[in-house]
Amino acid sequence: MDEMMNWVQNAVQVIQKTIHEKPKVGIILGTGLGNLAEEIQSPKIIPYGAIPHFPLSTVETHAGELVFGKMGQTPVVAMKGRFHRYEGYTMQQVVFPVRVMKFLGIQYLLISNACGGMNRSFYPGDLMVIEDHVNLMGDNPLIGKNEDQFGIRWPDMIEPYSQELIQLVEKIAWEKHIPLKKGVYVGVLGPSLETRAEYRWLSTLADAVGMSTVPEVIAAVHLGLKVLGISVVTDRCVPDTLEPADIQKIIEAAKKAEPKLTILMKEVILKLEDQI
């Protein structure tokens, strides 16, 4: 972990040569959800490959760059493309960008993802604010020697997703007439999708399932960040109505929901201006 701290500091030093203002809000954009970064004013783009020790995204729909700038008066940084354990990266690599963003100055982390909806009332294109999660990835980014500069040895996960931010986004959704579900997200390793039996079991634990988000949230809580997570339901994962997965339809569902997600995320950031 001492080496990891050095890597974070190296990455921060390189990034700070390009940006001139500390970001206060970090944003992680999931599959098919990269256009929120287009809302960032006066953007400065840094490819992942230009940052020391930064992993490179291998997922086709993930651009692989940090975008710095402002939303309203709030300095932000957005990740266009995240990393997954199934790509072969370690958990330390998966959460490395979150740690870098923290040491750049962020106080809030907004996360989006594409997920499978197991709740029978969920349909493709629905948005779900994450109220809690279940980690079934078989791994944890905090395993190993604790780095005190990241956080305490045993961080409390009683509120991984900020109730303050959940209430804020629900209020915004109501005001903007954007339907917003609320539920529990279960993180699995992937990359194979689940069997009918697995969906049947997982649906007793959670409303939605995906292959990301959980590691970043654990690291964010460890770092003392306030987190908001919103999932885009891209396919129904109800065992008795299950159909073969179509990646193109999944991406299309994400893109269809993207304008609503963009509004919510942007409005949350604008509302946070007075608190930052």
C-alpha positions, 0 to 999 in steps of 0.5 A: 500500500505504501507503493500505491500511495506513491503511485497516487501521488505521482499521478496527481502531480502529473495531472496538476501540471495540466489543470489549474483548479481542484475538482470538487465533484468526481463523476464515473460514467458507465457503459453507454453513458459518456455524454454527460461529460459533454456538459462540462464547460471549458473541458481539459481532457487527459487520456488515461495513457498519459497518467502514470500507473493509470489502467487502460479501459478495454471495454469498447464503449469506454473512451478512456479519458479524464475530463476536467472543467466546470458544471455551473460554478463547480469544478468537476472531473469525469471519468469517461470509462471505468475499469472492471475486475473481469478485465484482469485488473486487480481491485487496487487498479480498479479503484486507483482513479477514485483515490487519485480524484480524492487527492486531487480534491473531490468531496463528492463522487457521482457514479453511474452504471448499466445494470440488469433489472431483477425487480419485476417492476423494472424495465429497460430505460428505467433509472434506479438510485442505489440505496445500498449494495451487496458485494458478491465479487469475492474480493475487496479493494481494502484487502492488504495493509491499510494505508492510513492516508486513504482511511481507517482500517475498518470503514463503516459501510452503514451508509455507503450511498449518502442519504443526503444525496439520495433525497436530493436526487429524488427531489430533483427527479420529482421536480423534473418529472423524471421517473426514478426507482430506488433499490439495492444493487448487487455487484458480481464478478462477470464477465459471463452473465448470470444463469436463470438460477443465479438471477432467481437467487440474486433477486432475493438479495437485490433489485439490480445486478451489475459488474462494477460500482461496488469496488469504487464505492468501498474505496470512496467510503474508505476515503471519506467521500459522499457517494451518489449512485444511479443505475440505468436498467438496460435489460430485464433479468427476470428468470421466467421471462429471460431472453438471450442478451443482446449487447446492442440493445443494452447499449441502446437502452443506456443511450435512451436513458442517458438524457434523463441521467444527464439532467439528474447528475447535472442538477445534483452538481448545481445544487451542491454549489452552495455546500462546496 
